[in-house]
């Protein structure tokens, strides 16, 4: 019996208490230091009082105490197998086109030179074939839900394909009793009320737009080819549809623009559609190493042809309403700073802890390029040698090898006993592939996770001030709930106190979060 290697702790500034979190079960507690001391002396110690034994039992139920390290590692491996093999959700990201109508200064894609003339665009015939392939996957794995995300390039430059696929797959899901959620990641320039009204009956779940700082910063970073600004048009379009669907806002910062984001947040908070924003998240610009600015992630995104991944636009990856890749490749201190600034304005944002495992670790998550090629992640889309297959089933050695490589991803195994493995999974594979030249190597941003836990601790402490037995506001994730259900087999807590709450200071069980009085 010993403390879990996935326990993290943060001392609470006021009082003699400590915030505990287990990243594997997602349990979060505020406890007295007596409980922390008890955890520290578990290993090799067998003399405990009755009160301590009862507390140990309940800490075990929450995952803070485990039988031994070997069993805990076995549970971790089983969890990652479940992530890869799970069939509850089929996730499909479709790149309707690699063309773009913006001339972003940090992107070789888009309306620069002759890029759009040769950039791939999905045909209606290919869209029908892709839809048929998706229907086949639904029949093969019988998911409960289909999450369909349209991406690019700029996906709204190919509306016929977007409409055709949404209509056909909505009908296919209805015929099979499968829920469908449709997401769109767009620069927002072509967003319209007519489009949203047409897609709402087809399962539209939400739309993510991109704003790179305040008006001036955004217009410098994301202009049209002729230099015209795009900020005001995007805001107008967002206002026009905000009452019809959920809108998430993303943004891409650099060292010389990050200070403009508080002004953007203030602007957004003043808008009439502010309550409609489902999430606001920011991340650093991904540049070619040679063009790297101080303070940005050194992610090499150009291929042999000099084009960034020759495909998916990595400036807006992540739906913000589902989760694709909202927070990979981040600069730790700037990400933490912007998270706190976002929270101050009352917007929902990523908490900095529940970041993974992302879709690249899931066997039933697929990105499909305009030509029908399959990829494990939008970050690899268009890099031909990383294609894991094709919707027509063609057998080609390089695709077979790529599929084998992605199926073997387990960079977290090199992370030893890091407490953040369950929510990080070894970091962003795209970053490892491009920065390190080795997709199997971990890409570590532990300081950012630590900052996220500290923020959770502050919020938990604030929520229980004046009421020692209040429930800490839940930060449970779906993956955490699944891990907890597997580990806690008994009839567990339904969000209520036990019928006979102890008065001797032992731990009271709740569904996820527990507040513990001093152990006396």
N, C-alpha and C positions, 0 to 999 in steps of 0.2 A: 504494500500500500504506500502510495506516494503522491505528491502534488503533481497535477498535470503539467506537461511541458508547454501547454497552450494557455496557461494562466498569465495574465498581465495585470499589473497593479499600479495604481496612482494614488499617492497620499492626498487626502482632502485638505485643502488649505486651512479651513476652519474646523476645529475639533480634532479628536483623536481617532479618526476613521480613515479607511482606505477603500478606494473603488477597485473592485476585482472584476475582471472579465475573462471568460474562457472563449477563445476565438473558434474553438471546434464546436461547442454546443451553443454558443452565442449567449450563454447565461451571463448576467451582469448583476453585481451585488455591491451594496455599500456595507462594510463590516467594520467592527472595532479591530484594533490592532491585536487583540487577543486571538481573533480568528486567523489573522495572518501568521502570528507566532505558532499557532497550532498547525497550520499547513507546513511551516518550515521545519517542524520537528517530527513530521509523520514518518519519514523514511527511517527504518531501522528502530523505531520507537514503538513500544507495545503497551505502555502503561498509560491509560487514559481514564479520566473520571466518567461517570455516567453522562453528564452534560456534554462532555467533549465527544463521547462516542455517538451521541445522538446528532450532534453538529456534524461530525465526520460523515455520518450516514446521509445526511441531507446535502452536504457538499458533494458527496459521491453522486447523488441523483442529478445534480446540476453539472457534473463533469469536472469539478475542480479537484477531485481526488480520484485516482485510477489505481487499478490493481498493480500494474507494473508497466515499465516503459515499452516492453515488447508488445504487450497487448494493445497499448495505445497506438503504436505504429501500425499494427494490424488494422485497427479501426480506421486510421487515416487512409491506408491503402484501399480499404473497402469503400470509404467515402468517395475517393477519386474514381474507383470503378463505377460506382453508382452515377456519378456525374457523367462519365463517358457513355454509359449504357442506358441511362434513363430515357424512357419513351413518353413521358407525360407530355412533353412539349416538342414540337417540330419547329425549328427556327430557320427561316429562309430569308436571306438578304439578296435582293436582286439589283444588280447594277443595270439600270435601264439604258444608260449611255455613259461614256467616259468624257463626253463633251461638257463644256461649262461656259456660262455666259459672263463670268466674272474674270477679271485680270488681276487676281490677288498677287501682291508683290512677293509673297513667300512661296509661290507655287508655280511650277513650270507648266502644269496643266492649265486649262482654261483658255480664255480668249487672248492668247499671245501668238503672234506670228501665224503660222499655218496649222497650229495644233488641232483646232476643231475640224479642219478639213479631213484629217486622217483618223481622228479618234473614233473608236468603235461605238456603234449605236445598235441596240437590239431591234430586230425586225419583228413585225407582228407574227410572222410564221415561226420564228424562234420563240417568241413569247408563248405561243400555243404549245410548242414542244416542251418548254420549261414547265408550263402549267400541268401538262400531262405527267411529267416526271414527278412533280410535287404530289400529284394525286396518287401516283404509284407508291411514293414514300408513305403517305398517309395509310394506304391500304396495307403496307408491309408492317408498320409499327403501331398502328391504331392509337395515335396520340389523343389526348384530351383537348389539346389546343394547338392551333397553327399561328405562329407569330410571323407575319410577312412584312418585311421592311424594304422600302424602296430607297435606293441610294445611288450615288454616282461617283464622279462627274456631278452634274446637276440633274436629278431624276425628272424634274418637271419639264425638261426640254424634250421629253419623249412621253407625252401624256397618252397617246393612243395605246402604247404598250402598258402603261401603268393602269389605265382604266380596264383594258382587256383582261389583264391578269387578276386584278382585284375582283372583277365581276365573275370570272370563271371560277376562281378559287373560293369565293364566297358561296357560290352555288354548290361547289364540291363539298365544302365543309358542312353546309346545311344538309346535304344528302347523307352525310356520314355521322351527323350528330357531333361534329367537332366545332369548338369555339374558334373564331378567327379574330385576330387583332392585327390591324394594318397600321404600320408606322411609316412616316416619311421624314427623311433627313434632307433638308433643302436650304439653299441660301436665302430663300424667302422672297426673291424678286418677282417670281411668277405666281406666288401664292394668291389664291382668290376665293371669294365666298362661294362662287359657283362650283369650284372644284371640291371644296369641303362638303357642300350640300350633296354633291353627287356621290362622294365616297362614304359619307356617314352611314347610309343604309347598308354599306358593304363591310362594315366592321372597323371603320377608322378609329384608332385608339389614341393617336396623338401625332403632333408634328413638331420637329425640332428645327429651329432657325439658328443662324450664327450672327452674333454682333461682336466685333473685335474692339471693344472699348467704347468710349463716348463717340459722339458724332464725328468729331475731327479725326480721332485715331482710326475709327472704323473706315471712314472715307479714304484715308490714306492707304490703308491695308487692303481694302476690298472694293476697288472702283470698277467701273466698266472700262472697256478697252480705250475709250476716248478720255478717260480720267474723271468721268462724272461720278459723283457720290451715289451711294446706294442706301445709306442709313434711313433717310426719311421715307423712302418707298417701302422698305421692309417694315418700319414701324406702322405705316399706314395699312399695309396688308395684314399685319398682325392684329391691329385693332379691328379690322373688318371681319376677321374669322374667330376672334377670341371667345365669342359667346357660343360658338358651334363645336369647338373641340379643344382638347388640352394642347397647350403650347409650352414647349420647353425651349430655353435659351441656352446656347453654348457660345463660347468665345475662345479665341486663340491669342495668347499674350506673348510678348517678348519683353526683354529687360527694359526697353525704352517705351513700352506702352502699358505695362502692368499698372502704373500709377493712375491711368485713366479709368480703370475699372470701377473704383468707388463712385466716380461721377456717373458712369453708366448705370450703376445700381441705384443711385439717387434718382436718376431720370426714370428708370423703369418703375420705381416705387411710386412715383407721382402719376403714372398713367392709369387711366380708368380700367385697363385690362390687367393691371398688376395682380389682383386676386385670382385671375384665371391661369397664371403661369404655374405649371406643374413642377418645374425644377429649373434651377439656374446653376450652370456649372462651367468652369473655365479650365483650360489646359494650355501648355506652352505650344508655340509654333514648332512644327517639325521641319527643320531645314537641312539642306545638304551640309556636310561637315565644313566644307570650304567657305560656306557663307554663314557659318554659325556665329551668332551674336553671344556676347558674354551673358550667361544666365539662362541659356536655352539648352535643352537636351541635345547632346551630340548624336542625333539619330540620322544615319546615312539613308536617305530615301531615294537616291537615284540609282537606276540600274545601269547596265552596260551601255544603253542607248542614251543615257543622260536624262531620262525622264523619271520622275518620282514614282517608283513602284509600277510605272507604266500603266497605272490604273486608278484604283479607288482613291477618292479624295480623303486624305487623312486629316483634313482640317475640321471635319465635322463628324468623325466617327462616333457612334453612340447615339441612341435615339433620345435619351433623356426621359423617355416615358417607358421604354423597356430598358434592357441593358445590353449593349453590344461592346462598347469599348470606351465608356465615358471618361475613364480616368487613367488609362495607361500612358506612359511617357510623360511624367510630370516632374517638375522641379519642386523639390519637397517644400522648401520654405515659402515659395511664392504660392503654391497650391494651398498650403495651410492658411496663409494670409488672406487669400481670396475667399476661402471657405468661411472664415470668420466674418469678413466684410459682408458676404452674401447673407449670412444668418442675421446679422445686425439689422438688415432691411426687411427681415421677415420672410425671405424666400426659402423654399426647400432646396437643399443641395446635397451633394454626396457627403457622407459623414467622415470620409477619409479612412474608414476601417473596412467596411463591407464592399470590397472591390472585386472579389473573384470567388471561385474560378470563373474565368470568362468563357465565351462560346468556343474558343479554340480547343478547349478541353472536353467538349461535348460532341459525341459521335453523331448526334442528330441535329447539328447546327451547320448549315451550308451557306456559303456565299456563291452566287452564280453570276458569271460575267456575261457581257452582251452576246458572246458567241456560244454560250452554253457550257463553258468550262466551269468546273467546280473548284472551290477553294475552302480552306479551313477557317479563313478569317478575311475580312475586307482589307486588312493591311497587306496581305499577300496577293490580292486580286490583280491580275494582269501580269504578274511575274510568272511567265509561262512555265518555268521549271518547278514552280511551287503548286501547280494545279494538281489536285488530288483525284481528278477524274473528269468525265464529261457526261452530260445528261444522256447521250446516246450510247453510253456503255463501252465506248471504244477502248481497246486494251493497248496501252502504250507504256513502255517501260518506265519512262520518267515520271508519269503520273502515278504508276503503281508504287514507285520508290517514294514519291512525295507523300502519298497516303500512309505508307508504312512509317515514315518519319514522324508524321503528326500523331499517329496512333501511339507512338512510343514516347511522346513528350512527357517528361517527368522531372523537369529541372528542380522542382521542390525537393527532390531526394538529395540534392547537394546542399540544401540549406540547414542540414544537421538538425538541431533542436530549436530552431527559430519559432517563436510563439505565433508568428503571423502566417505560417504556411497555409492553414485552411482558408484564409481570406485573401491570399496573394498568389498561391500556387507557383511561386518562383518568379513572378513578374511577367512583364509583357514579352511574348515570344518574338513579336515583330522587332522590338527594340534590341533584343539579344541577337537576332539574325543580322540586323543592320549595323549595330554598334560594335558587336563582338565577333561577327562572322560565324556565330555558333548558336543556332536556335535552341540547342539543348542546354545551354548555360543559363543560370539564373540571372535576372536583372533586378537588382536589389534597390528598393527605396524604403528601407525600414524606418528612417527618421520620419517620413510622412505618415506612416501607420502609427508610430508612437505619438505624433502630434494629434492624430485623429482620436486615439484613445484618451489623451489628456482632455480633449474637447468633450468627449462623452462623459468623462468623470465630472467636469465642471457642470454640465447640464444635469447630471444625475444628482449632484449635491444640491443644486439650486432647487430641484423639484421636491426635495424632502425637507427643506428648511421649515421648521415649525411643526413638523409631523413625522415623527420617527418611524411610523409604521406605514407611511405612504408607499405606494408602488412606484418604483423608478420608471420613467417613461420608456416604453419598450423600443429597442433598436433591432428587434429580431429580424433576421433575413429568412427567406424561404429555405436556402441551403442550411442555415443554422437550425431551423425548425425540423428539417428532415434528419439532420444528424442527431438532434435531441430525441426525436421519436424512436430512432433506431437504438439509441443507447439506453433510454429509459422505458422499459417495457411494461412496467406496472401501470395501473390506471392512474394517469398523472393528473397534474394540477390543471384545473379548468379555469384558472384565473380567479379563484376564490381562496380565502384563508382556510386553513385546516379547521375542522370542527372544534378542536380543543387546542387552541394556540397556547404554546408554552409561555410561562411567565418567568422562567428562570434564565432568560437571555438566549435560548437556543434559536437557531435559524428558522424562520417561518417560510414555508415553501409557497411560491407563486408560479405562474405559468413560465415566465422567463426571468423576471427581476425580483430580487429579494432584498429587503432591508434588514440588517441584523443589529440587534441591540448588543450592548457589551456582554461578553461571556464572563459570567461571575461564578 
